[in-house]
C-alpha cells in the first residue's frame, strides 16, 4: 500500500514539474495557442530592467556597452519599417534574425487553415492575447518583428511564400482589430530555413510565429 502511495506521489510531482516546464519561455517548445495569456506575452517581450552601475565587473548586453552598435541597429530598424514582407532581401532577413537573437521574444504556436494564411479558429484567442499585449503600456510604442516559420514539409519556395503570407495575416489582424500602427509591425518570413527543432523537422513546434521586441518605446523613433 505504501509503495502504491509513493508511486502516486511521485507521479503527481512529475506532473507538476511538466506543467511548470511547459509554461517556461526558455524551453524549446513554443507556447501553445490555447495556453498563452496577455500577461505571459507582456513579460516575455518586456525589455529587461537596466541594472545600476557598480564598481565591480558585470555582464551587460553588448548594445549597452557599444553605442555605435545600438545606433546602427536603430538605423536598420528604421529602414525596414513600412516595408512589405516580400520586399525584404535575403540579406535583410538574415540581419533581422541576427539582431533579434538578443532581443525579448516569444514563439507562439499559431495554426492556420490548411494550405492558407487564414488564422484557425482555435488560434484566434492567442492572436487576440497578442493584440492586447502589444497595446499594453509596457510595450506600446515599440517596433515588433512578426516572423513566420514553417516545418520542413514542401519545397523552399512554397514554404517561404506561405510563411510570408501567414506573417502578413497576423499583422493585418493586429492592425484591423487592435489599431496597432502598421509601421510598428515588421513582418518577415523564413519558411523552413530556421527550424526550432532541426532534429525533428516535421514537428509542430517548427510551425510557429515568433514575435520580437526590436526597440524599446523610449528609444523608438516615430
Backbone as a ProteinNet text record, in pm:
[ID]
protein_1_A
[PRIMARY]
XXXXXXXXXXXXXXXXXXXXXXXXXXXXXXXXXXXXXXXXXXXXXXXXXXXXXXXXXXXXXXXXXXXXXXXXXXXXXXXXXXXXXXXXXXXXXXXXXXXXXXXXXXXXXXXXXXXXXXXXXXXXXXXXXXXXXXXXXXXXXXXXXXXXXXXXXXXXXXXXXXXXXXXXXXXXXXXXXXXXXXXXXXXXXXXXXXXXXXXXXXXXXXXXXXXXXXXXXXXXXX
[TERTIARY]
82.8	0	86.2	193.5	282.3	356	388.5	456.9	365.9	235.6	139.5	127	115	103.9	228	343.7	468.9	474.6	427.6	429.5	334.3	216.5	119.2	175.5	243.9	302.9	409.2	492.1	596.4	536.7	427.4	360.9	306.1	251.4	196.4	305.7	420.6	532.7	582.2	597	640.7	542.7	411.3	309.1	321.8	343	356.8	481.6	590.7	712.6	694.5	619.5	594	513.7	410.3	329.6	415	499.6	585.6	681.2	735.1	828.3	758.6	634.1	560.5	532.5	525.8	497.5	623.6	738.5	863.7	897.5	925.2	955.9	1094.7	1176.5	1310.7	1316	1207.5	1206.7	1198	1231.5	1233.8	1093.7	993.8	858.6	796.9	734.4	665.7	541.3	489.5	371.9	247.9	172.3	54	-49.7	-124.6	-220.8	-326.3	-365.5	-472.2	-419.3	-286.5	-227.8	-184.2	-142.9	-79.6	-176.7	-125.4	-206.3	-139.6	-216.6	-163	-45.8	-59.9	44.4	173.7	162.9	281.7	354	278	338.3	406.9	339.4	398.2	530.3	531.3	652.8	765	730	832	891.5	810.7	856.5	907.9	884.6	929	1081.4	1140.7	1286.7	1333.4	1448.1	1498.3	1530.5	1506.3	1535.8	1686.2	1726.7	1869.1	1921	2032.5	2091.6	2173.6	2173.2	2254.3	2402.1	2478	2621.5	2687.8	2783.1	2857.1	3006.1	3085.8	3230.7	3287.9	3216.2	3265	3232.8	3290.7	3262.7	3126.3	3054.5	2923.3	2902.5	2817.5	2786.4	2663.1	2672.5	2559.3	2547	2427.5	2411.3	2512.1	2557.2	2660	2618.8	2491.9	2447.3	2453	2446.9	2453	2594.8	2695.6	2833.8	2890.6	2812.2	2857.8	2754.5	2762.6	2664.9	2657	2769.5	2770.6	2684.2	2693.9	2612.9	2465.4	2433.7	2295	2240.4	2319.8	2277.4	2258.9	2348.8	2339.1	2213.9	2182.9	2061.4	1938.6	1939	1825.5	1804.6	1913.7	1903	1849.2	1896.1	1848.6	1699.8	1656.4	1514.3	1429.3	1476.4	1402	1389.7	1490.2	1485.7	1386.4	1354.6	1263.3	1119.6	1098	961.2	890.6	762.3	683.3	718.1	794.8	829.7	733.6	707.8	625.5	712.3	647.7	720.2	806.9	750.6	821.7	932.5	936.2	1040.7	1172.6	1169.6	1291.8	1382.9	1507.9	1604.4	1649.3	1716.4	1769.7	1866.7	1948.5	2045.1	1974.6	1868.2	1792.9	1724.6	1671.3	1607.8	1708.7	1829.1	1932.3	1978.4	1983.4	2022.9	1917.4	1789.7	1681.9	1699.7	1726.9	1743.6	1862.2	1969.9	2089	2060.8	1997.8	1965.9	1866.2	1768.7	1660.3	1707.1	1823.5	1871.7	1882.8	1920.8	1942.5	1828.5	1716.1	1602.8	1494.8	1411.7	1299.8	1209.2	1174.4	1092.7	1008.4	910.1	824.9	781.2	777.5	726.9	584	494	354.5	314.9	252.1	202.2	67.9	73	-48.8	-70	-180.9	-208.8	-299.2	-295.8	-372.2	-452.2	-554.6	-630.1	-537.3	-570.8	-484	-451.4	-322.1	-272.8	-322.6	-336.9	-383.5	-322.2	-345.6	-295.1	-406.5	-521	-632.1	-605.6	-610.9	-586.1	-695.8	-657.6	-756.7	-836.6	-959.3	-1047.7	-985.9	-917.4	-861.8	-744	-683.8	-569.5	-608	-732.1	-774.1	-751.6	-780.8	-754.3	-608.7	-514.4	-372.4	-339.6	-394.9	-369.7	-433.1	-549.8	-615	-534.4	-478.7	-392.6	-269.3	-216.8	-102.1	-139.2	-257.2	-301.5	-314.7	-373.1	-387.4	-250.7	-159	-25.6	49.9	40.5	116.1	60.4	-61.7	-116.6	-104.3	-43.1	-18.2	79.4	59.8	150.8	297.8	326	465	530.9	449.8	503.5	464.6	356.5	304.6	409.4	427.1	522.1	651.9	675.8	796.8	776.4	884.7	878.4	893.9	799.6	798.5	818.3	894.7	907.3	804.2	729.7	638.1	692.7	754.6	823.3	747.2	720.3	651	750	723.2	809	720.9	774.8	703.1	787.1	727.3	807.2	876	936.1	1017.2	938.4	807.1	727.7	718.8	736.4	723.6	855	852	971.9	1002.7	1123.4	1167.3	1084.2	1060.9	986.2	843.2	780.8	644.1	638.4	729.6	729.8	764.3	853.3	887.9	765.4	693.8	573.3	466.5	449.4	347.6	380.1	506.7	544.9	524.8	549.2	529.6	381.2	298.6	154.7	95.1	144.7	92.3	136.7	260.2	305.4	221.4	193.5	109.4	-30.6	-81.4	-215.4	-223.4	-119.9	-115.6	-110.4	-26.3	-15.4	-148.2	-214	-341.8	-445.9	-447.4	-543.4	-514.6	-387.6	-349.6	-377.9	-356.8	-383	-532.6	-607.3	-751.5	-828.7	-795.1	-872.9	-824.1	-696	-641.7	-583.7	-590.5	-545.5	-396.6	-318.1	-173	-119	-34.5	20.1	99.5	73.7	143.4	293.9	338.2	482.3	549.8	470.3	526.2	538.9	490	495	569.9	683.1	763.4	747.3	692.1	668.8	780.7	818.7	923.7	891.9	923.8	902.7	1035	1046	1168.4	1144.6	1020.2	993.4	1040.8	1115	1166.5	1315.8	1367.7	1512.2	1562.2	1472.4	1515.4	1426.9	1441.4	1361.7	1394.7	1292.4	1314.9	1370	1329.2	1377.6	1432	1557.1	1615.3	1620.4	1627	1634.1	1500.9	1393.9	1260.4	1192.2	1234.8	1192.4	1043.9	971.2	827.4	744	809.6	738.7	655.4	545.7	456.7	526.7	625.2	693.6	761.2	790.1	852.1	752.4	624.2	520.2	476.6	539.7	520.3	529.3	484.7	501.8	587	698.1	785.3	764.9	748.5	733	853.6	919	1041.2	1025.5	1061.8	1062	1197	1200.4	1326.4	1374.8	1282.1	1323.2	1227.8	1283.4	1200.1	1133.7	1012.5	936.2	1008	1097.9	1169	1269.2	1315.7	1416.2	1366.4	1244.5	1191.1	1163.3	1206.2	1184.7	1055.2	972.2	842.3	844.4
-119.7	0	124.6	123.8	238.7	259.1	146	157.7	225	188.3	247.8	396.8	432.2	573.8	649.8	585.9	651.1	677.3	576.9	594.8	704.8	709.9	814.4	952.6	960.9	1089.2	1132.7	1035.9	1067.2	1112.3	1045.5	1082.2	1223.2	1258.5	1393.4	1497.9	1468.9	1563.2	1579.6	1468.8	1474.6	1554.4	1535.8	1609.3	1758.9	1799.8	1941.9	2000.4	1923.6	1971.5	1987.1	1894.9	1901.9	2025.6	2055.5	2174.7	2299.3	2303.2	2419.3	2438.4	2328.5	2339.5	2388.7	2347.1	2387.9	2535.9	2597.8	2740.3	2824.9	2760.9	2836.5	2876.5	3008	3055.7	3013.8	2966.2	2926.8	2786.4	2713.1	2577.3	2577.4	2462.2	2453.3	2460.2	2418	2413.3	2552.9	2586.9	2714.7	2711.1	2828.2	2835.5	2802.2	2702.6	2659.7	2771.5	2774.8	2882.2	2888.7	2773.6	2774.4	2793.6	2812	2829.3	2972	3044.3	3173	3279.2	3368.1	3476.4	3609.8	3716.7	3850.8	3877.2	3839.5	3866.3	3793.3	3670	3594.6	3663.2	3710.7	3776.8	3905.6	3985.1	4111	4084.6	3985.6	3955.3	3907.4	3829.4	3776.8	3885.8	3984.9	4088.6	4214.4	4228.2	4348.8	4353.8	4469.5	4481.8	4458.3	4395.8	4373	4505.6	4511.4	4632.9	4654.9	4778	4809.3	4805.6	4737.7	4728.1	4853.5	4899.3	5016.1	4986	5088.5	5071.1	5043.9	4952.9	4920.9	4930.2	4926.8	4934	4803.1	4694.5	4565.5	4539.8	4432.7	4394.6	4330.1	4356.4	4295.2	4268.7	4169.1	4133.5	4209.9	4286.2	4362.6	4333.5	4353.5	4331.1	4411.7	4354.9	4418.1	4556.7	4573.2	4700.5	4810.1	4774.9	4874.8	4928.3	4846.3	4888.3	4935.8	4929.8	4969.5	5062.2	5192.5	5288.1	5286.5	5261.6	5259.8	5145.9	5028.7	4914.5	4943	5005.4	5041	5136	5235.9	5333.1	5266.5	5174.9	5105	5018.7	4950	4869.5	4957.6	5072.4	5164.1	5212.7	5244.8	5291.1	5180.6	5058.2	4946.4	4922.4	4922.8	4902.4	5008.1	5130.1	5235.7	5209.6	5146.1	5120.2	5010.3	4921.9	4812.5	4839.7	4946.4	4983.3	5035.2	5005.9	5046.6	4969	4860.7	4777.5	4660.1	4615	4494.5	4372.1	4263.6	4141.9	4093	4093.2	4039.4	4130.4	4254.6	4346.2	4324.8	4248.5	4225	4127.4	4164.2	4076.9	3966.9	3866.7	3758.9	3816.4	3911.1	3973.8	4046.6	4118.5	4190.6	4094.1	3984.7	3885.5	3827.3	3801.5	3745.5	3848.2	3974.5	4077.9	4092.1	4082.3	4084.6	3970.1	3850.6	3732.7	3749	3808.5	3828.2	3925.1	4037.2	4136.3	4079.3	4002.2	3951.2	3849.9	3788.7	3684.9	3734.4	3859.7	3913.2	4002.8	3997.2	4081.8	3998.2	4061.9	3988.9	3930.9	3804.1	3741.7	3629.4	3587.1	3475.4	3401.5	3268.7	3184.9	3143.1	3160.3	3122.4	3016.8	2909.4	2806.5	2852.7	2934.5	2984.3	2903.1	2832.8	2748.3	2821.2	2773.5	2833.6	2724.7	2766.4	2669.5	2604.2	2483.5	2404.7	2480.2	2486.9	2545.8	2689.4	2763.9	2901.7	2985.9	3117	3210.4	3255.2	3186.5	3220.2	3162.5	3249.1	3205.9	3108.4	2996.1	2897.7	2950.6	2901.7	2946.5	2919.1	2806.1	2771.9	2860.9	2928.2	3014.8	3160.9	3196.1	3335.6	3389.7	3311.1	3363.4	3402.3	3328.2	3361.5	3490.9	3509	3631.7	3751	3728.5	3835.8	3870.9	3770.4	3796	3874.8	3841.9	3915.2	4061	4083.3	4219.9	4301.3	4240.7	4312.7	4341.6	4245.3	4262.7	4376.4	4383.9	4485.2	4626	4635.6	4766.9	4796.1	4704.2	4725.4	4841.5	4928.2	5041.6	5002.4	4880.4	4836.9	4807.5	4786.8	4751.5	4850.2	4920.7	5007.8	5107.9	5117.2	5212.3	5149.7	5023.5	4955.4	4909.9	4872.9	4814.7	4664.3	4589.8	4444.8	4373.9	4268.4	4177.8	4067.2	4038.9	3925.2	3830.8	3721.8	3630.6	3499.8	3461.9	3336.5	3224.9	3106.5	2989.6	2870.1	2779	2656	2535.7	2416.4	2295.9	2263.6	2146.5	2113.8	2050.5	2035.6	1974.7	2070.5	2020.1	2103.4	2168.9	2233.1	2297	2429.7	2479.5	2603.9	2723	2734.9	2849.4	2850.3	2733	2722.7	2765.1	2713.9	2745.5	2891.6	2947	3087.7	3175.4	3146.8	3223.3	3206.2	3083.3	3055.7	3127.9	3126.4	3192.4	3343.6	3400.7	3544.2	3580.6	3500.4	3528.4	3515.1	3420.3	3399.6	3511.5	3559.1	3673.2	3796.2	3815.6	3927.8	3916.9	3794.8	3773.6	3815.1	3782.3	3822.2	3974.4	4038.3	4184.6	4250.1	4199.2	4257.2	4247.6	4134.7	4117.5	4216.1	4232	4320.4	4466.9	4505.9	4645.1	4671.7	4574.7	4593.6	4586.7	4490.6	4465.2	4543	4580.1	4645.1	4783.6	4826.6	4961	4981.8	4873.9	4887.2	4943.5	5044	5107.6	5007.1	5005.9	4913.3	4933.5	5058.6	5086.7	5025.6	4988.3	4926.3	4775.1	4719.5	4575	4546.1	4482.8	4444.8	4294.9	4256.2	4114.3	4056.2	3934.5	3865.5	3716.9	3650.7	3507	3433.8	3321.2	3242.3	3102	3072.5	2940.7	2831.7	2736.1	2624.8	2640.1	2762.1	2782.8	2790.6	2816.2	2830.8	2745.5	2616.4	2524	2538	2539.2	2545.9	2414.6	2303.7	2171.6	2100.2	2130.6	2070.6	1918.4	1861.5	1715.9	1649.8	1727.7	1677.1	1778.3	1783	1889.1	1895.4	1787.5	1787.9	1819.7	1846.5	1869	1996.4	1995.6	2110.3	2234.2	2214.1	2327.4	2416.1	2360.4	2438.4	2530.1	2497.2	2579.1	2684.2	2799	2897.5	3040.2	3131.9	3274.3	3329.2	3389.7	3448.8	3600.1	3654.6	3799.2	3848.6	3952.6	4005.3	4154.8	4199.1	4342.4	4398.8	4470.6	4519.3	4648.4	4731.7	4860.3	4901.5	4939.2	4987.5	5117.8	5140	5259	5388.9	5381.3	5501.8	5546.5	5451.3	5484.4	5470.8	5417	5400.4	5536.7	5553.3	5680.5	5674.2	5773.4	5777.2	5884
0	0	0	80.3	88.5	-43	-113.4	-242.8	-344.2	-343.9	-438.3	-411.7	-282.5	-247	-288.9	-272.4	-311.1	-459.6	-537.9	-683.6	-725.4	-660.6	-693.3	-659.7	-546	-506.6	-605.7	-650.5	-746.3	-878.4	-920.5	-1045.6	-1038.2	-922.7	-906.8	-916.1	-855.2	-859.9	-1003.1	-1075.6	-1215.3	-1298.7	-1274.1	-1348.1	-1325.9	-1200.6	-1169.7	-1235	-1234.5	-1297.6	-1447.4	-1508.5	-1651.2	-1686.3	-1607.7	-1631.1	-1617.7	-1515.5	-1495.4	-1611.3	-1663.2	-1775.2	-1900.4	-1921.8	-2040.8	-2042	-1923.7	-1915.8	-1921.5	-1925	-1928.3	-2069.8	-2092.6	-2226	-2270.1	-2176.1	-2214.3	-2271.2	-2265.9	-2316.4	-2468	-2529.6	-2675.3	-2734.9	-2662.5	-2716.4	-2718.7	-2831.2	-2840.7	-2753.4	-2717.4	-2631.4	-2713.8	-2670.3	-2742.7	-2748.2	-2857	-2878.2	-2769.5	-2716.9	-2617.3	-2475.2	-2460.8	-2328.9	-2300.5	-2403.3	-2384.8	-2333.2	-2248.8	-2195.2	-2227.4	-2215.6	-2238.2	-2145.2	-2019.2	-1920.5	-1955.6	-2001.8	-2041	-2156.8	-2254	-2370.2	-2328.9	-2244.1	-2197.6	-2125.6	-2036.8	-1960.9	-2053.7	-2155.8	-2246.4	-2334.2	-2370.7	-2463.9	-2396.2	-2266.3	-2196.4	-2191.7	-2221	-2212.9	-2070	-2050.9	-1915.2	-1847.2	-1718.1	-1643.1	-1639.1	-1658.1	-1656	-1512.2	-1493.6	-1361	-1331.8	-1207.2	-1172.6	-1186.9	-1223.3	-1239.9	-1105.3	-1105.7	-982.9	-1012.3	-906.1	-923	-976.7	-949.4	-993.7	-1139.4	-1194.3	-1331.6	-1338.5	-1446.2	-1464.3	-1611	-1640.3	-1778.5	-1820.8	-1928.3	-1980.2	-2128	-2185.5	-2328.6	-2409.2	-2518.7	-2599.5	-2646.8	-2682.1	-2734.6	-2629.8	-2501.2	-2397	-2381.7	-2414.3	-2399.8	-2533.4	-2638.3	-2770.8	-2833.2	-2804.5	-2858	-3010.1	-3075.6	-3221.9	-3275.3	-3207.6	-3249.3	-3227	-3115	-3085.6	-3190.6	-3226.6	-3326.7	-3463.1	-3496.6	-3625.7	-3631	-3520.6	-3514.8	-3533.1	-3463.9	-3474.4	-3615.8	-3684.7	-3824.1	-3913.4	-3889.5	-3971.5	-3950.1	-3824	-3794.3	-3864.6	-3868.7	-3936.2	-4086	-4146.6	-4290.7	-4327.5	-4231.6	-4264.4	-4221	-4144.1	-4107.7	-4233.7	-4244.2	-4360.8	-4486.8	-4473.2	-4588.5	-4596.3	-4717.8	-4734.5	-4707.4	-4670.3	-4635.2	-4750.4	-4870	-4985.1	-5036	-4988	-5033.5	-4960.9	-4851.3	-4774.7	-4848.7	-4861.3	-4927	-4831.3	-4886	-4802.1	-4699.2	-4741.9	-4650.8	-4537.8	-4570.3	-4467.6	-4371.4	-4424.6	-4337.6	-4239.8	-4288.1	-4200.7	-4097.2	-4135.6	-4039.5	-3930	-3969.6	-3869.9	-3771.4	-3823	-3737.8	-3643.9	-3692.2	-3609.2	-3495.1	-3526	-3422.8	-3322.7	-3373.6	-3288.9	-3185.4	-3207.4	-3115.5	-2971.9	-2955.4	-2821.2	-2774.1	-2843.5	-2807.7	-2738.1	-2655.3	-2593.7	-2702	-2690.2	-2794.4	-2735.4	-2813.2	-2774.7	-2900.7	-2893.6	-3002	-2968.4	-3063.4	-3043.2	-3144.8	-3097.5	-3187.9	-3243.4	-3346.6	-3410.9	-3537.5	-3545.4	-3660.9	-3760.2	-3882.4	-3990.8	-4061.5	-4134.3	-4211.7	-4313.3	-4353.3	-4440.9	-4569.4	-4599.7	-4724.1	-4743.3	-4634.4	-4645.3	-4535.2	-4546	-4445.3	-4351.9	-4355.4	-4266.5	-4127.3	-4027.1	-3889.2	-3847.4	-3790.4	-3748.1	-3629.5	-3615.9	-3508.3	-3371.4	-3357	-3225.8	-3187.7	-3286.5	-3257.2	-3239.3	-3266.6	-3251.2	-3109.5	-3002.9	-2868	-2847.4	-2905.7	-2890.9	-2963.3	-3083.3	-3159.4	-3088.3	-3028.3	-2952.9	-2827.6	-2761.9	-2645.7	-2688.4	-2806.1	-2859.3	-2885.7	-2943.9	-2971	-2843.9	-2740.7	-2612.9	-2552	-2565.5	-2507.9	-2576.2	-2708.1	-2781.4	-2761.4	-2708.3	-2675.9	-2526.4	-2453	-2310.4	-2292.4	-2193	-2172.4	-2162.3	-2113.8	-2100.3	-2235.2	-2339.3	-2471.2	-2580.3	-2561.3	-2666.4	-2711.9	-2843.2	-2898.8	-2945	-2911.9	-2959.4	-3103.2	-3168	-3301.8	-3287.2	-3343.9	-3327.1	-3460	-3457.1	-3570.6	-3554.6	-3659.3	-3662.8	-3769.3	-3725.3	-3816.4	-3831.3	-3954	-3981.8	-4012	-3957.2	-3978.7	-4014.2	-4093.4	-4128.8	-4087.6	-4102.6	-4083.1	-4215.7	-4225.8	-4343	-4457.1	-4442.3	-4549.2	-4667.9	-4788.3	-4907.8	-4947.2	-5063.4	-5116.5	-5049.6	-5074.3	-5011.1	-5057	-5186.6	-5239.2	-5185.1	-5181.7	-5130.4	-4984.2	-4901.3	-4759.4	-4733.6	-4814	-4798.1	-4822.4	-4930.8	-4963.1	-4855.3	-4807.6	-4706.2	-4575.3	-4535.1	-4410.1	-4419.9	-4536.4	-4555.8	-4549.9	-4616.3	-4616.7	-4476.9	-4401.1	-4265.7	-4172.1	-4187.8	-4108.1	-4142.5	-4270.3	-4313.6	-4254.8	-4246.6	-4192.7	-4046.4	-3969.7	-3827.8	-3817.7	-3897.7	-3895	-3929.8	-4032.2	-4074.7	-3963.5	-3895.1	-3785.9	-3672.9	-3638.5	-3527.9	-3559.8	-3684.9	-3721.1	-3732.9	-3787.3	-3806.5	-3675.4	-3590.6	-3469.2	-3346.8	-3344.6	-3224.9	-3252.8	-3376.8	-3410.4	-3394.5	-3398.9	-3387.5	-3518.5	-3509.1	-3629	-3711.8	-3841.6	-3928.9	-3928.1	-3904	-3900.5	-3778	-3678.1	-3557.7	-3571.2	-3682.5	-3704.4	-3833.8	-3822.9	-3939.2	-3960.5	-4073.4	-4099.7	-4185.4	-4152.4	-4226.9	-4228.3	-4337.8	-4348.2	-4362	-4293	-4300.4	-4356.7	-4392.6	-4447	-4353.1	-4409.6	-4327.5	-4300.1	-4319.2	-4307.2	-4163.4	-4067.9	-3928.3	-3837.6	-3850.3	-3771.3	-3623.3	-3540.5	-3396.2	-3343.5	-3405.9	-3366.2	-3490.7	-3530	-3651	-3647	-3526.9	-3515.4	-3547.9	-3548.8	-3580.4	-3674.2	-3799.5	-3891.6	-3921.1	-3896.6	-3923.4	-3799.4	-3686.8	-3560.7	-3564.5	-3489.7	-3483.9	-3429	-3342.3	-3279.7	-3384.1	-3502	-3608.8	-3679.2	-3670.8	-3733.9	-3632.9	-3639	-3533.6	-3586.6	-3504	-3529.3	-3415.5	-3447.8	-3347	-3345.9	-3225.9	-3210.1	-3131.9	-3184.2	-3123.7	-3100.4	-2980.2	-2947.8	-2990.5	-3103.9	-3159.2	-3095.3	-3047.6	-2991.5	-2882.4	-2768.1	-2657.2	-2696.4	-2647.1	-2683.8	-2648.6	-2550.3	-2509.3	-2612.4	-2697	-2795.7	-2938	-2955.4	-3090.5	-3151.3	-3274.6	-3344.1	-3421.9	-3406.6	-3475.7	-3582.8
[MASK]
++++++++++++++++++++++++++++++++++++++++++++++++++++++++++++++++++++++++++++++++++++++++++++++++++++++++++++++++++++++++++++++++++++++++++++++++++++++++++++++++++++++++++++++++++++++++++++++++++++++++++++++++++++++++++++++

